[in-house]
Structures are given as C-alpha cells and as structure tokens.
C-alpha cells in the first residue's frame, strides 16, 4: 500500500519504549492500519497530535473491521492509544509534570499519557508559574516526592530554571509555544531554558511533551 508505515516493533526490547506515531500529517486510514499492526504485535500503540475529527474517522474505519482493537482518544492530550493502558507500577518511580499556566496543559497531558503507556505513575501540578511564585513555593513538598520533574513553560520559560534551582531531582524543561510578540512561538522559552543558570537542567524541543516523557523514562530505567 502506498505510504505504508515500516514500524519499529523492536523498540521496547531495544530501548524499553513503545513506538510513538506522529499522527498530525497521517491520514485516518494510515493511522487505523498502524493501530491494528501494533496491537496485533502485542504492543501498546500511541499516536500523537490527533484532532477530534481525525480520531472519529479512525474509530469509524476500525469499527468496520472484524475484531477491531480497542482504541481510546485522549482529547486533552491530542493522542490515541490502543488497546488498554497498563496500570501504573509504583516500583518504577513517579514523575510529576509541572506547568506554568493552564495554556501548557495539552503538552503536559501528552507527556503524562506517554508515561502512562509505559506503566509509569505520573502526577500533574498546574498553574504555578513564576508570576505568582508563592504558588510554587507552597507546593514544594509535593514536588520533593517525585523521582523526575517535567516542567512546561511558555512566555520567557523561567519556571524550569526556578524548579531546578530549588530541587535536586532531574528536571526536564519543555518550552511551550505560548506568549506575546517576541515569545516567537516558544523560541524565547527555548533559548531561556538553554541559557539557564541552574546546573543540570535538561531541555527538549518546543511543545515536545512526548520527548520529555521519554527522557524521564530513560532516567527511571537507569
């Protein structure tokens, strides 16, 4: 078939990760075919950047098949998964995803879902940006319990630097494409995090919640 995917079915064995599929530029029929192939191989399927309308088209295509895989659309994360997700295993560690504001939620939820696909316990702490620093300081005791912290921030992207300067755990910064003017679609946040004075802060690309989750997973699997 034209445009057929060549899936990496050995990724879990090789890296401890399920293969994630970029869904934004794939057709619904391509995604449906990929879901079927991954589930048939005994893998958890994760498709990122899927709109509600495309998810509905994928569900309709799967419903026409005999014994279709159980698919779930997660609109808060813009993702599809199949079949059911594994339960969290506390022995694998706990990740906390932190956001500067509620506008960061979609990327944060993508990170959480990617970790859930691997059985990682993952919490969410929202709206603790540096414009009201007391909100973060009041909740440091909760963050201290996490094994790894993923910190999402737009605008100038200062929150990961503050968190990494206060807490000893691995901190992964995710620049978000939110902000006025010179924020430039997340460029200001990205550059601010890369120029951070907090030693050891790791940074992924703009809006890359999945990449941050996989960085956290690598840390937990050490």
ZALOFI-345125 format. One record per residue (C-alpha): residue in one letter; x, z, y. Coordinates in Angstrom, 1 decimal, decimal comma, m for minus. Layout:
! ZALOFI-345125
+----+--------+--------+--------+
: aa :     px :     pz :     py :
+----+--------+--------+--------+
:  a :      X :      Z :      Y :
...
+----+--------+--------+--------+
//
This chain:
! ZALOFI-345125
+----+--------+--------+--------+
: aa :     px :     pz :     py :
+----+--------+--------+--------+
:  x :    0,0 :    0,0 :    0,0 :
:  x :    1,3 :   m0,8 :    3,5 :
:  x :    2,5 :    2,3 :    5,3 :
:  x :    2,6 :    4,4 :    2,1 :
:  x :    4,5 :    7,7 :    2,5 :
:  x :    7,5 :    8,5 :    0,5 :
:  x :    7,0 :   12,2 :    0,1 :
:  x :    9,8 :   14,7 :   m0,4 :
:  x :    8,4 :   16,6 :   m3,4 :
:  x :   11,7 :   18,4 :   m4,0 :
:  x :   11,9 :   20,2 :   m0,6 :
:  x :   10,5 :   23,5 :   m1,9 :
:  x :   13,1 :   23,6 :   m4,7 :
:  x :   15,9 :   22,5 :   m2,4 :
:  x :   15,1 :   24,4 :    0,8 :
:  x :   12,3 :   26,9 :   m0,1 :
:  x :    9,9 :   24,9 :    2,2 :
:  x :    6,9 :   22,8 :    1,7 :
:  x :    6,9 :   19,4 :    3,2 :
:  x :    5,1 :   19,2 :    6,5 :
:  x :    3,5 :   15,9 :    7,5 :
:  x :    3,2 :   14,7 :   11,2 :
:  x :   m0,4 :   13,7 :   11,5 :
:  x :   m0,8 :   12,6 :   15,1 :
:  x :    0,3 :    9,0 :   14,5 :
:  x :   m1,0 :    8,6 :   11,0 :
:  x :   m4,4 :    7,0 :   10,0 :
:  x :   m7,0 :    9,1 :    8,3 :
:  x :   m6,7 :    7,2 :    5,1 :
:  x :   m2,9 :    7,8 :    5,1 :
:  x :   m3,4 :   11,5 :    5,5 :
:  x :   m6,0 :   11,6 :    2,8 :
:  x :   m3,7 :    9,8 :    0,4 :
:  x :   m0,8 :   12,2 :    1,3 :
:  x :   m3,0 :   15,3 :    0,7 :
:  x :   m4,1 :   14,1 :   m2,7 :
:  x :   m0,5 :   13,3 :   m3,7 :
:  x :    0,9 :   16,7 :   m2,6 :
:  x :   m1,9 :   18,7 :   m4,2 :
:  x :   m1,6 :   16,7 :   m7,4 :
:  x :    2,2 :   17,6 :   m7,5 :
:  x :    1,3 :   21,3 :   m7,2 :
:  x :    2,4 :   21,6 :   m3,6 :
:  x :    0,8 :   23,2 :   m0,5 :
:  x :    0,0 :   20,4 :    1,9 :
:  x :    0,5 :   21,0 :    5,7 :
:  x :   m0,4 :   18,2 :    8,1 :
:  x :    0,3 :   19,0 :   11,8 :
:  x :   m1,2 :   17,6 :   15,0 :
:  x :   m4,6 :   16,5 :   13,7 :
:  x :   m7,5 :   16,2 :   16,0 :
:  x :  m11,0 :   17,4 :   15,0 :
:  x :  m12,3 :   13,8 :   14,9 :
:  x :   m9,4 :   12,7 :   12,6 :
:  x :   m9,9 :   15,8 :   10,4 :
:  x :  m13,6 :   14,8 :   10,0 :
:  x :  m12,6 :   11,3 :    8,9 :
:  x :  m10,1 :   12,7 :    6,4 :
:  x :  m12,7 :   15,0 :    5,0 :
:  x :  m15,2 :   12,1 :    4,7 :
:  x :  m12,7 :   10,0 :    2,8 :
:  x :  m11,8 :   12,8 :    0,4 :
:  x :  m15,5 :   13,5 :   m0,3 :
:  x :  m15,8 :   10,0 :   m1,6 :
:  x :  m13,3 :   10,7 :   m4,4 :
:  x :  m13,8 :   12,4 :   m7,7 :
:  x :  m12,4 :   15,9 :   m7,7 :
:  x :  m11,1 :   15,9 :   m4,1 :
:  x :   m8,6 :   18,6 :   m3,1 :
:  x :  m10,0 :   21,5 :   m1,1 :
:  x :   m9,0 :   20,7 :    2,5 :
:  x :   m9,2 :   23,1 :    5,5 :
:  x :   m9,0 :   22,1 :    9,1 :
:  x :   m7,5 :   24,7 :   11,4 :
:  x :   m8,6 :   23,6 :   14,9 :
:  x :   m6,8 :   26,5 :   16,6 :
:  x :   m3,5 :   25,1 :   15,2 :
:  x :   m4,5 :   21,4 :   15,1 :
:  x :   m3,5 :   21,3 :   11,4 :
:  x :   m4,9 :   20,5 :    8,0 :
:  x :   m3,9 :   22,4 :    4,8 :
:  x :   m4,8 :   21,9 :    1,1 :
:  x :   m5,6 :   23,5 :   m1,2 :
:  x :   m6,0 :   27,2 :   m0,5 :
:  x :   m3,1 :   29,1 :    1,2 :
:  x :   m1,1 :   31,7 :   m0,8 :
:  x :   m1,7 :   35,3 :    0,1 :
:  x :    0,9 :   37,0 :    2,3 :
:  x :    3,7 :   38,7 :    0,5 :
:  x :    4,9 :   41,8 :    2,5 :
:  x :    8,1 :   41,8 :    0,5 :
:  x :    9,2 :   38,5 :    2,2 :
:  x :    9,2 :   40,1 :    5,6 :
:  x :    7,0 :   40,0 :    8,6 :
:  x :    7,1 :   37,6 :   11,6 :
:  x :    5,5 :   38,3 :   15,0 :
:  x :    4,6 :   35,3 :   17,2 :
:  x :    4,5 :   36,3 :   20,9 :
:  x :    3,0 :   34,2 :   23,7 :
:  x :    3,5 :   34,4 :   27,5 :
:  x :   m0,2 :   33,3 :   28,0 :
:  x :   m3,2 :   32,0 :   26,2 :
:  x :   m2,3 :   28,4 :   27,1 :
:  x :    0,5 :   28,8 :   24,5 :
:  x :   m2,0 :   29,5 :   21,7 :
:  x :   m2,1 :   26,1 :   19,9 :
:  x :    1,7 :   26,0 :   19,4 :
:  x :    1,7 :   29,7 :   18,4 :
:  x :   m1,0 :   29,1 :   15,8 :
:  x :    0,9 :   26,2 :   14,4 :
:  x :    3,9 :   28,5 :   13,8 :
:  x :    1,7 :   31,1 :   12,2 :
:  x :    0,0 :   28,6 :    9,9 :
:  x :    3,3 :   27,1 :    8,8 :
:  x :    4,5 :   30,6 :    7,8 :
:  x :    1,2 :   31,3 :    6,0 :
:  x :    1,8 :   28,2 :    3,9 :
:  x :    4,8 :   30,0 :    2,5 :
:  x :    3,2 :   33,4 :    1,9 :
:  x :    4,8 :   35,0 :    5,0 :
:  x :    3,0 :   37,8 :    6,8 :
:  x :    2,6 :   36,8 :   10,4 :
:  x :    1,0 :   38,5 :   13,4 :
:  x :    0,2 :   37,3 :   16,9 :
:  x :    0,7 :   39,1 :   20,2 :
:  x :   m0,8 :   37,1 :   23,1 :
:  x :   m0,6 :   37,1 :   26,9 :
:  x :    2,4 :   39,3 :   27,5 :
:  x :    4,3 :   37,1 :   30,0 :
:  x :    6,8 :   38,3 :   32,5 :
:  x :    4,3 :   38,0 :   35,4 :
:  x :    3,0 :   41,3 :   34,1 :
:  x :    6,0 :   42,8 :   32,4 :
:  x :    4,3 :   46,1 :   31,7 :
:  x :    2,1 :   44,3 :   29,1 :
:  x :    5,2 :   43,6 :   27,0 :
:  x :    6,8 :   47,0 :   27,6 :
:  x :    3,7 :   48,8 :   26,5 :
:  x :    3,8 :   47,0 :   23,1 :
:  x :    7,5 :   47,0 :   22,2 :
:  x :    6,8 :   49,5 :   19,4 :
:  x :    4,7 :   46,9 :   17,6 :
:  x :    7,4 :   44,2 :   18,0 :
:  x :   10,0 :   46,5 :   16,6 :
:  x :    8,3 :   46,4 :   13,2 :
:  x :    8,8 :   42,7 :   12,8 :
:  x :   11,6 :   41,0 :   10,9 :
:  x :   11,8 :   38,0 :   13,1 :
:  x :   10,2 :   37,2 :   16,5 :
:  x :    9,0 :   33,8 :   17,6 :
:  x :    8,4 :   33,8 :   21,4 :
:  x :    6,4 :   31,0 :   23,1 :
:  x :    6,5 :   30,5 :   26,8 :
:  x :    5,9 :   27,7 :   29,4 :
:  x :    6,5 :   27,7 :   33,2 :
:  x :   10,1 :   28,9 :   33,6 :
:  x :   10,3 :   30,1 :   30,0 :
:  x :   11,7 :   33,6 :   30,8 :
:  x :    9,9 :   35,6 :   28,1 :
:  x :   12,2 :   34,9 :   25,1 :
:  x :   15,2 :   36,0 :   27,2 :
:  x :   13,5 :   39,3 :   28,1 :
:  x :   12,5 :   39,9 :   24,5 :
:  x :   15,9 :   39,1 :   23,2 :
:  x :   17,4 :   41,5 :   25,7 :
:  x :   15,2 :   44,3 :   24,6 :
:  x :   15,0 :   44,0 :   20,8 :
:  x :   17,7 :   43,5 :   18,1 :
:  x :   15,8 :   41,2 :   15,7 :
:  x :   16,4 :   37,4 :   15,5 :
:  x :   14,4 :   35,8 :   18,4 :
:  x :   13,4 :   32,2 :   18,3 :
:  x :   12,3 :   30,7 :   21,7 :
:  x :    9,7 :   28,0 :   21,8 :
:  x :    9,3 :   26,2 :   25,2 :
:  x :    5,8 :   25,2 :   25,9 :
:  x :    4,7 :   22,1 :   27,9 :
:  x :    2,6 :   24,2 :   30,3 :
:  x :    3,3 :   24,7 :   34,1 :
:  x :    3,1 :   23,1 :   37,5 :
:  x :    5,3 :   20,4 :   39,1 :
:  x :    8,9 :   21,0 :   38,2 :
:  x :    8,0 :   22,6 :   34,9 :
:  x :    8,0 :   18,9 :   33,8 :
:  x :    6,1 :   19,2 :   30,6 :
:  x :    8,2 :   22,0 :   29,2 :
:  x :   11,6 :   20,8 :   30,4 :
:  x :   12,1 :   23,8 :   32,8 :
:  x :   11,3 :   26,2 :   30,0 :
:  x :   13,6 :   24,5 :   27,5 :
:  x :   16,5 :   24,4 :   30,0 :
:  x :   15,9 :   28,1 :   30,9 :
:  x :   15,9 :   29,2 :   27,3 :
:  x :   19,1 :   27,2 :   26,6 :
:  x :   20,8 :   28,8 :   29,6 :
:  x :   19,6 :   32,3 :   28,6 :
:  x :   21,9 :   35,2 :   29,2 :
:  x :   20,5 :   37,0 :   26,2 :
:  x :   23,1 :   36,6 :   23,4 :
:  x :   21,9 :   35,1 :   20,2 :
:  x :   18,6 :   33,6 :   21,4 :
:  x :   17,8 :   30,5 :   19,2 :
:  x :   15,7 :   27,8 :   20,8 :
:  x :   13,7 :   24,9 :   19,3 :
:  x :   12,3 :   21,8 :   20,9 :
:  x :    9,3 :   21,7 :   23,3 :
:  x :    6,0 :   22,7 :   21,6 :
:  x :    7,7 :   22,8 :   18,1 :
:  x :    5,8 :   25,7 :   16,5 :
:  x :    6,5 :   24,3 :   13,1 :
:  x :   10,2 :   24,1 :   13,7 :
:  x :   10,3 :   27,7 :   14,9 :
:  x :    8,4 :   28,8 :   11,8 :
:  x :   11,0 :   27,1 :    9,5 :
:  x :   13,9 :   28,7 :   11,4 :
:  x :   12,2 :   32,0 :   10,8 :
:  x :   11,7 :   31,2 :    7,2 :
:  x :   15,4 :   30,3 :    6,8 :
:  x :   16,3 :   33,7 :    8,3 :
:  x :   14,0 :   35,6 :    5,9 :
:  x :   15,4 :   33,7 :    2,9 :
:  x :   19,0 :   34,6 :    3,6 :
+----+--------+--------+--------+
//
